[in-house]
Amino acid sequence: MKHHSQAHGTVHADSPRKDFPWQTISASPRLARAMLALGAGSKTAMELNKAIGTPNAHNYLRTLREFGCVIDKTVETGTDRDGKACRYGRYSLIWPTQSEVVTAMREVHE
């Protein structure tokens, strides 16, 4: 069940911005994996940890936001391993868009 959402900023066109730090992000394998994972669709912190290969996805979310990424957080409810109700965040990349991420990351690696 979704509780709230924090939308940020303006969604831009689908062509990758040249002033965005694509090279910097792709130079860090973990940042690149975080960007690609978010570009593929919304993820929980646990899913991001697995995709990035680290237990601290929140640090990478913060870094991507500092670079200018617009990342939305939706709080959802679930059940923890002890059967108790819990809340967790689901993160969605609003900007850059999925197609911008795919195009730009491909260009960086060509």
Secondary structure, DSSP 4 states (H G I P E B T S, - for coil): -EEEEE--S-PPPSSPPTTS-HHHHHHSHHHHHHHHHHHTS-EEHHHHHHHHTSS-HHHHHHHHHHTT-EEEEEEEEEE-TTS-EEEEEEEEEEES-HHHHHHHHHHHT-
